[in-house]
Amino acid sequence: MAMVVDNSGAMASAALLVSCVYNYARSPQVICSMGDCSTVSTTVIMAIFPRAVAVGCMVSRAAVAYRNATGAVAAYEASVAEYEAHHPVDGRWGRAFAAVLGIVCAALMVPVNAYRIHLLYQRYRDGGIVAFHVFMYVQNASMCFAELQFVVYCLQLCRMFCQINGELSALKSESIAANRYPAVLMCPGPLPDATLGRPPLAEDVERLKYRHQFVSDAVADLNALYGFQLGASLSALFVMSLFDIYAAVSNVVDSTNFHVFFYVWLFQYAFRFTLIVVMTHVTTKQALKSKILITDINSRHVDNYAKEELRLFLQELSSRSMDFTTLDMFVINIRLITSVSYTLFKFK
C-alpha cells in the first residue's frame, strides 16, 4: 500500500507566503481605493502597516517551513521528551496555560477583525479591499500562533529550571541543617571511600549539574530556532503599535469606530509583546537562580567531594549565557518593555 504524505501544512505555508507577497505589492493601490491617497506621503505611511504585517508573517512562515524541512523542531521536541521521560514535569498546567493564551488571543483578534471586515464590506462593497484585509488579519494571526508556540516551549524549559531549583533548595536546607551539628565541623575531610563511598551530596550536585546543563543547551537550541523569527515578530508589533498611535493622533483614518479598534488592537499588540518578553525574562531568571543556590551551598561546610562538584557546577553556569537574543544582537529582557513603552508614549 502506498504511503500517503500529508502536504497540507506545506500548502498552507505556501498560500500564506503568496498572500504576503500579494499584500505587500497591493498595499498602495488598496490604500488609494479606500480614499487615503491625497498625498504621496500619506499613501506611503498608510501602506507601512499592511507591509509590516506581510513582512513579519513572511519571515515567520519561512522560518517555520525551514525548521520543518530540516527536522529541527522534531529533534528539539524529541530531546525534551527524552529528558521528561527521566525527570517528569506535570504537563497539565502547561497545556491549560497554552489553552488560556489561545483563547485570550482569539478573543482579542477574531471579534474585532470580523467586525472590521463587516464594516469595510458595507462601506466599499469591494471584494479586493475585503480580501486584502482578510489576508492581513490571517497573516497577523499566523504570527501570533508562532509566538504562542515559542511561549509554550519557553514555559516548558522554565518549569524544568524551577524543578531543578526546587531540588537545589532542598539540598541547601539539608546543608544548613547538617551544619548545626558539631560533629560535622569536627570532620572536615571526606569520608573514607572504603566504607561509605562517595557522599550523597556530591552525587546529588553532579546529577543536578548534568540536568541543568541539558536544559541550558535546550535554551540555546530554542533560541537558535526562534531567534530570527522573534526579532521579526517584535519588530512588526512595534511598527503596528506605532502606526495605530499615529493614525489615532493624526486622524488619517476616516472611521467613527477607529478609536474602538485602536484600543483593542493596541492592547493585543502589547499583550503579545509583553508575553514574549516576560516569559523569556522569567526563564532566564530561573536559570540564573541556580547559581545563587549553588553559591549559598558552597559557602557552607560540606565535604570535599561536594565542594569539587559545586565548583564545577559554578564554573559551568559562569561559562555560558542564559539570555534569549534576536540574531545574537538584541537581548530580550524586561528592559525591552520599558524602552519600547517610552518610545511609543514619547511618539504619542
Steps between C-alpha positions, in 0.01 A plus 500: 500500500645836402572745778286815496704810579315786669603819323226719650748687719731577211208609283369728775845655542529554125156661482586726793829605339318581175249713694791683665654584161158606369429731793846653489466581131136612513518720811524843325223415252262379771575805715417726206179312421392566859545874442823546700731617221463877515879530510786266424627519857160401637485198270850390600426538870166317478665215308757445777256308720390227254854470369639455851246223560585338165876509559466375859276213394724417204805471723308303763349255251828457311675419829230245587528338156880483529490346848247240388703416190821451698328312783639742759173530693446124504855447629450763770169351614647148505791619714273673750264199508794273583595727791143503630487122479774485766396813692123543453347845516123525536382611156136566590569847631699585187220382271246700699723808476533456123121460465436818700750696289338372181153600621619847605672564166197375307273724707722799428525432127198322354203718611658839429647390167173339390314818586760704311454278193123542527530879508740503206265290290201718586688818415692406183329189361838413348619139508863605449502721809329234711738227379800723570395553863406135548850401383654757736307375803582137418867592470486672838333193653772278352770708668308484827477119479877471448560731797273291723683184395829658608347611831379146572846358427654768720259425783595133478869584550417745777318228694800269455724765654247545782510126568882505515497806726252329729738208546793739550298681767444165673875433493559847642259431787672167568843666506372765742357231727820295481714799593315537830660183637848529651598158363504644149743773596726245665537294177601741223652236278321255268361179635704186426416357159545145620215525749237735365616587148425839350283728721136541388526880473769476232291251304192724520691810391657318207161367389342845518797648315443270202126573503560874509750468218245316287226761558750780430589333171126480425475877561779556247327268251166677545668836456661377180163376373303815575754783529454643151125442508463675836690798365257527209194461725614755758593747226164454328313549828694819568432638150130412520468672838684804370272520196180468702612776736586720201162429337314579823688824563498634143149374409620372164247215520152619421293274724272580793582162657876523464563589864318183606722296269804700612475403868430133429781472243749683719416276795546194279845614385602592855378165632696300243814711539489482880428126498812424296727729700375399844513128423861519379594722795350261757670200338837676508449598864420141596815381322712755687332423833684168499828691523382678815396172661827327408702792639301483824558126539869541414542762774402246764698216650474199268731211416783541249329289233195727512724808496658383176164427337368839612806668352446323168131592507581868559761490225243354260242768588753782465627384162174527308234761431137429587356800315258481209614714211392593149773439244754496788473879516205609715434343839133435575440602860267714709688819412379461144143571616599824672702614198218433254236653731708817537541526123128453431382746762759755393377461142141543613 
